[in-house]
Amino acid sequence: MTDIDTAEERAEDDAAAALDEAKLEALRAEAASLKEQALRYAAEVENMRRRAEREVNDARAFAISKFAKDLLGVADNLSRALEHAPRDAEDPLVRNLAVGLEMTQKDLQTAFERNGLKRIEPAVGDKFDPHQHQAVMEQTSSEATPGSVAQVLQTGYELFGRIVRPAMVVVAARDSTGTRPETESPAPQGDGAANGAEG
């Protein structure tokens, strides 16, 4: 075997090795790309699984919302009956009726809470919250802070944080005479008021 043959074989071996190295690099790049794609698909599938699970849980939780809404009228009528029930009546049958109504209302509220239905009961003077309250009308008042709840007409309810029925309220408005309620700070007087009028 001559030196020329040996040199040619070496050159062929080097070319084959370079070709193999190029193929190997191409395969590594393809493997990395496929791995990245597989990870992306796995993340997408996990997100879809979580979304589907959340939707199923929401559907299960809020499936009773229509039924609960229908029962709110019953709860309202029961409350009205209790407001007018004579608890101090001489007739024991009438007293027992009032006690029975009270027990029924407690049981109904317990059943509501056990199933995630909670009362929204704003107090008079609370700030009006359009997310939980429905303003039925405004009432001028020289005592209440404008924009606060002046009167609660109907209790609201929420189911797992979602409003089923907002609380119906009367909202306090500024007195038409222009007097400020005591809860507001009076307008600045003296030089400050004059300067404010000029600016």
Backbone torsions as a table, in degrees:
resi	resn	phi	psi	omega
1	MET	NA	132.6	-175.9
2	THR	-91.0	168.2	178.5
3	ASP	-64.3	-32.6	-179.8
4	ILE	-65.7	-43.0	178.9
5	ASP	-62.1	-42.5	-179.1
6	THR	-64.5	-41.0	179.7
7	ALA	-65.6	-40.1	178.9
8	GLU	-65.9	-40.3	179.1
9	GLU	-64.7	-41.0	178.7
10	ARG	-63.5	-41.7	-179.7
11	ALA	-64.1	-41.3	178.0
12	GLU	-65.0	-41.2	178.7
13	ASP	-63.4	-42.2	179.0
14	ASP	-64.3	-40.9	179.6
15	ALA	-65.8	-41.1	179.3
16	ALA	-65.8	-40.3	179.4
17	ALA	-65.4	-41.8	179.0
18	ALA	-64.1	-40.9	178.6
19	LEU	-64.4	-43.4	178.0
20	ASP	-62.3	-40.3	179.3
21	GLU	-65.0	-40.3	178.7
22	ALA	-65.1	-42.7	178.1
23	LYS	-63.2	-41.3	-179.9
24	LEU	-62.8	-43.4	178.3
25	GLU	-63.5	-41.2	178.6
26	ALA	-63.2	-41.0	178.7
27	LEU	-66.3	-39.7	177.8
28	ARG	-62.7	-44.0	-180.0
29	ALA	-63.7	-42.3	178.7
30	GLU	-64.5	-40.4	178.7
31	ALA	-63.4	-41.9	178.9
32	ALA	-64.0	-40.8	179.8
33	SER	-65.0	-43.3	179.5
34	LEU	-65.9	-36.9	178.3
35	LYS	-64.3	-43.9	178.9
36	GLU	-62.5	-42.0	178.9
37	GLN	-63.9	-41.8	179.7
38	ALA	-64.3	-40.9	178.3
39	LEU	-63.9	-40.0	178.3
40	ARG	-63.4	-44.9	178.7
41	TYR	-63.6	-40.1	178.9
42	ALA	-62.8	-41.1	178.7
43	ALA	-65.5	-40.7	178.5
44	GLU	-62.3	-43.7	179.4
45	VAL	-63.4	-41.1	179.0
46	GLU	-63.8	-41.8	177.4
47	ASN	-63.2	-42.3	178.3
48	MET	-63.6	-39.8	179.5
49	ARG	-63.5	-45.4	179.4
50	ARG	-63.5	-42.3	179.7
51	ARG	-62.8	-44.2	179.7
52	ALA	-63.9	-40.2	179.0
53	GLU	-63.9	-42.6	178.7
54	ARG	-64.0	-42.0	179.4
55	GLU	-64.3	-38.9	178.2
56	VAL	-65.6	-44.0	178.8
57	ASN	-63.2	-41.6	177.8
58	ASP	-63.4	-44.5	-180.0
59	ALA	-61.6	-40.5	179.5
60	ARG	-66.7	-44.0	-177.1
61	ALA	-68.1	-40.7	-173.7
62	PHE	-97.9	6.1	177.8
63	ALA	-64.1	-27.5	-178.4
64	ILE	-87.8	0.4	-174.1
65	SER	-61.3	-41.0	179.1
66	LYS	-66.4	-43.1	178.4
67	PHE	-62.5	-43.4	179.4
68	ALA	-62.8	-42.6	179.7
69	LYS	-60.8	-39.4	178.3
70	ASP	-65.1	-34.0	-178.9
71	LEU	-76.2	-17.4	-178.2
72	LEU	-63.2	-34.4	176.1
73	GLY	-62.7	-38.7	177.5
74	VAL	-64.2	-43.8	179.3
75	ALA	-62.9	-40.0	178.4
76	ASP	-63.1	-46.5	179.8
77	ASN	-63.1	-37.5	178.2
78	LEU	-65.0	-40.7	177.7
79	SER	-64.3	-42.6	178.5
80	ARG	-62.8	-41.7	178.8
81	ALA	-62.8	-39.2	179.6
82	LEU	-67.6	-36.3	178.6
83	GLU	-60.1	-33.3	-176.0
84	HIS	-102.6	2.7	-179.0
85	ALA	-76.1	125.7	-179.2
86	PRO	-78.5	102.2	-177.8
87	ARG	-76.9	-21.4	-177.7
88	ASP	-106.0	23.9	-180.0
89	ALA	-66.5	151.0	179.4
90	GLU	-73.3	-33.5	-177.9
91	ASP	-73.3	120.9	-178.7
92	PRO	-63.4	-28.1	178.4
93	LEU	-66.1	-39.6	179.6
94	VAL	-69.0	-41.7	177.4
95	ARG	-61.9	-43.1	-179.9
96	ASN	-65.0	-34.4	177.0
97	LEU	-62.9	-43.8	178.8
98	ALA	-62.4	-42.6	179.0
99	VAL	-64.5	-41.2	178.7
100	GLY	-63.2	-40.9	177.0
101	LEU	-62.4	-42.3	179.8
102	GLU	-62.4	-44.7	179.8
103	MET	-64.8	-39.8	178.8
104	THR	-63.7	-41.9	178.6
105	GLN	-63.1	-42.8	178.5
106	LYS	-62.0	-43.8	178.7
107	ASP	-62.3	-41.3	179.8
108	LEU	-64.2	-44.7	178.9
109	GLN	-64.5	-38.2	177.0
110	THR	-63.3	-42.6	178.1
111	ALA	-63.9	-40.7	177.5
112	PHE	-59.3	-50.7	-176.4
113	GLU	-64.8	-37.8	179.6
114	ARG	-63.1	-27.2	179.9
115	ASN	-102.2	15.2	173.5
116	GLY	88.4	5.3	-179.5
117	LEU	-94.9	115.6	-175.8
118	LYS	-118.3	149.4	-179.5
119	ARG	-77.0	145.1	170.6
120	ILE	-111.5	106.1	-176.2
121	GLU	-122.2	86.4	178.0
122	PRO	-69.0	146.4	176.6
123	ALA	-92.6	154.4	176.0
124	VAL	-62.7	129.2	-177.9
125	GLY	103.1	-16.8	176.5
126	ASP	-65.4	151.3	177.1
127	LYS	-68.1	136.8	178.4
128	PHE	-64.8	127.7	179.9
129	ASP	-117.0	107.4	-176.8
130	PRO	-64.6	-15.0	178.6
131	HIS	-80.3	-22.1	-178.1
132	GLN	-121.4	-16.9	-175.9
133	HIS	-118.0	150.8	173.0
134	GLN	-117.9	117.1	-179.9
135	ALA	-77.4	117.9	179.7
136	VAL	-87.0	-36.1	177.8
137	MET	-162.8	169.5	175.1
138	GLU	-108.8	147.5	-179.9
139	GLN	-132.1	123.7	-179.7
140	THR	-69.6	142.3	-178.5
141	SER	-153.4	136.2	176.7
142	SER	-91.3	-8.1	-178.0
143	GLU	-103.0	-39.4	-176.1
144	ALA	-83.0	150.3	177.2
145	THR	-71.6	130.0	177.8
146	PRO	-56.8	136.9	-179.4
147	GLY	89.0	4.5	177.7
148	SER	-102.9	166.8	179.6
149	VAL	-75.9	121.6	179.0
150	ALA	-94.9	-29.5	-178.4
151	GLN	-159.4	142.1	177.0
152	VAL	-103.0	119.1	-178.7
153	LEU	-92.2	-33.8	-178.3
154	GLN	-152.5	134.5	179.2
155	THR	-67.2	143.3	175.8
156	GLY	-100.0	170.3	179.5
157	TYR	-141.9	147.0	173.7
158	GLU	-129.9	148.1	-179.8
159	LEU	-118.1	110.6	-177.7
160	PHE	50.7	44.4	177.3
161	GLY	84.4	-6.3	178.5
162	ARG	-101.6	130.2	-176.2
163	ILE	-68.7	124.8	174.5
164	VAL	-93.9	-41.1	176.3
165	ARG	-150.9	122.7	178.8
166	PRO	-71.3	154.5	175.6
167	ALA	-71.5	130.9	178.9
168	MET	-87.9	123.9	-174.1
169	VAL	-134.1	160.3	170.3
170	VAL	-102.1	131.3	-176.3
171	VAL	-102.4	138.1	179.4
172	ALA	-74.4	137.3	176.3
173	ALA	-119.4	160.4	179.3
174	ARG	-63.0	140.3	178.2
175	ASP	-60.4	137.1	-176.4
176	SER	-65.2	-17.9	178.7
177	THR	-75.4	-12.0	177.9
178	GLY	88.5	1.8	178.2
179	THR	-73.8	148.6	-178.2
180	ARG	-93.2	146.3	174.4
181	PRO	-69.2	156.1	-177.6
182	GLU	-62.9	-24.5	-177.9
183	THR	-72.4	-20.5	179.1
184	GLU	-86.9	148.7	177.9
185	SER	-76.4	142.2	-178.6
186	PRO	-68.4	159.5	179.3
187	ALA	-66.6	144.9	179.4
188	PRO	-62.2	144.6	-178.0
189	GLN	-115.7	172.4	175.6
190	GLY	78.0	-145.1	-175.4
191	ASP	-60.8	-38.3	-177.8
192	GLY	-60.9	-41.0	-178.9
193	ALA	-69.1	-39.0	179.6
194	ALA	-66.7	-41.9	179.2
195	ASN	-63.7	-38.2	-179.8
196	GLY	-65.4	-36.2	-179.3
197	ALA	-69.2	-35.0	-179.1
198	GLU	-72.7	-36.5	-176.6
199	GLY	-74.4	NA	NA
